[in-house]
Amino acid sequence: MDLTLVKNFLRIDIDDDDEYLMLLTEAARDYVTAAVGECNESKPRVKLLMLNIIASLYETRQFTIDKTNEKVQYALNTMITQLQLETESGDTIA
């Protein structure tokens, strides 16, 4: 995933956190791969999932779920489940 896309999504204009953002991008890629079995970044849902994982880790700097982001976490978990089912069935829907 392109660093420019990540920074635009997070609305970051400075370069101070670029190395950290790249680490978060790698972690998000690993997370999706572990959860789904693959990380096809050409799929819009995979990109969106990765961007939201990166944003969550960047903004909170910890793994927590609270009432303010519970609905977002539900949507992300649903995306993961859909991607898992597609991977298992061999479906190529984006």
SULBELCOR-V477063 format. One line per field, one symbol per residue. phi: phi as a letter, one per 40 degrees, with the letter a starting at -180 (. if undefined). burial: # if it has 24 or more other ideal C-beta (glycine too) atoms within 12 Angstrom, else .. A space follows every 50 residues. Layout:
phi = ???
burial = ???
This chain:
phi = .cccccccccfbbbbdbdcccccccccccccccccbhabccccdccdccc cccccccccbfacabbccbccccccccccccccccccccgcbcc
burial = #....##.##..........#..##..##.##..##..###...###### ########.................#..##.##...........
